Amino acid sequence: MLNRMRTLALAAAMSVVALPLVAAQSQAAPEDARIAERVRKEIVTLPFYSVFDFVTIQVEGDKVTLGGDVYRPSMVRSVERVAARVEGVNEVVNNVEAARVSTFDDRIRIAALRAIYGNQVLNRYGIQSVPPIHILVDNGNLTLEGVVNREMEKNVAGIVANGIFGVFKVTNNLRVENM
């Protein structure tokens, strides 16, 4: 039993590599990929980075372009600051946007978090330090970003999200990891 738990913990830790931060394209130079991975690591280890944040990373030489949405306004500056600290980065273009303050959207965020990570099919993703399914809410419109292992899990996440009271529209941008 203990070995099985260790194996599950190891598998969960290894799947952190598939966090939803978009790195450089596969045809990009190896140095660009290394810089993207270092920037990704710095961002996901920020103290307040959560499932309500989703940052994309594009690297072109020594220029890093950040995009996506974050829940806390202070995270916009934080992701830019940590990206600029990475060795090999000379320029950071920050296109990250902060979510608007809304108790209505906050209620949807919490309901989506509970529904998705409480679902029997998807709950295994919730044990990771930064779960791979990110929940973005803007004026009642819910967007799912990130990575799941199977098409069925992507579909389940979309169905669960569509069942949340108060959501006007669901956009399921989850990517399926090739296994």
N, C-alpha and C positions, 0 to 999 in steps of 0.2 A: 504494500500500500504506500509506504514511504517513497519507494522508487518511482511509483506511478505519479505521485504528487510532484516529485522532483522533475520528472519528464514533462508533466503539464506546465510547471512553472518555467522550465527551459523553453518549451514551445511558445509560451506566451511572451517570454522575453525576446525570443528570436523574431516574433512577428512584429515587434516594435519597429523593425526595419521598414515595414510597410506602412508607416504612418502617412497620413494624407498630405504631407508637404510635398509638393510637386518639385522634383529635382530637374536638372538639365535634361534635354532630350537625349535619347540613347546614342545618337550619332555625334554628340558633343565630345569635345576633347576630354581625355581622362582628368586633366587638371580642373576643368570646369565641374566635372562630377565630384571630385574631391572637395572643392570649395562649397558646392551645393550641400554635400553631406555634412560638412563642418557647420555651415550656417543652420541647417536643419537641426542639428544636435543642440546648438546654442539656443535656438528658439524653443524647442520642446522642453528644455530644462529650465526655462523661465518659471519663476514660482507660481505665477497666476495663469499660465497657459492651460487651457481646459478644453473640454468637448464643445464648448461654445465659441471656440476660436478656430479659424482655418486660414493658414498662411501658405501661399504658393511662392516658390522660389524659381527664378530663372537666372542663369549665369551665362554671361558672354564675356570671356576674358576676365578682366578684373572688375567688371561691372555686375552688380547684383540687383535684380528687380524683384521687389516683394509685392505681392498682391493678396487679396482675400479680405476676410472680415474678422474682427475681434470683438469680444463682448465689452471689455473695459477700455475706455478711451486712453488710459495710460499705456496700454499694450502697444498702441500704434508707434509711439516713440521708443518703447522698450525693444521691439523687434528690429527696428532700424539701428538702434544703438549696438545690439549684440551682433548684428550682421556686419556692421562697420568694423567691429573689433577682430573679425576673423582674418587671419593671415592670408594675404593675396587679394583682399578686397580693397579697392581704392575708391569706388563710387557705389553708393546705394541709392536706388530710386524706390521710394516708399509709396506704393499705391494702396496700402492697407487702409481699410475704412473701419471706423468704430460703429457699433450698433447704436441706434437711438435709444434713449431712456424711455421705457414703456413698461408699466406693470402688466399690461395685457400680454405683451410679448414675453415678459419674464414668466408669466403663468404657463404660456405655451412651451417655453424652453424646459421648465421643470416637468411638465406633463410628458413631453417628448422624451426626456431623459429617462423618466420612470418607465414609460411604455416600451421604449426600444431596448434599454438594457435590462429591463425586467422580463422581457420576452424570452421564452424557453429556448428559442433558436439562437438568439443574439446575446444572451447574458454572458457567454464566455468571453466576449470582447470587453466587457466591463471590468475585468480584473486587471487590465493593463494600466500602467501608470498614466498614459495618455491614450484612452480608448480610440480606436481607429474610425469610429463613426462620429462625425462632427455635426452638430445641430446648429443651424443658423436661422434666426427668425427676424423678419423685417416686416412690420405692419401686418402681422397675422399670416404672412407667407413663410412657409417653412422649407428650408433647403437642407438636404442631407449631402454631406461631402465626406470623402474618405475612401477606405478600401475594405472590402470583405473578401472572404475566400471563395464563395460560390454565388452563382447567379440567383439561386433560391434564397440566400440570405439577403441579397439586394432587394428582391421582390418582397420578402417578409418585412423588411424595414420600411419600404414604401407603403405597404398595406397598413402597418401599424401606425405610421405617421398620418396617413389619411383618416384614421379613426379618432384622432385627437380633437376634442371639442374646441371650437374657436378658430381652427386653422382654415384659412380661405383657399390656399393653394399649396400643394407639395411638389417640390422639384427634387427628384432623386438623381443626384449626380454621383452616386457611389460607383466606384470602379471595382471590377472583379479581378482579383489577383490570379494570375495564371498558375495553376498548380499541376 
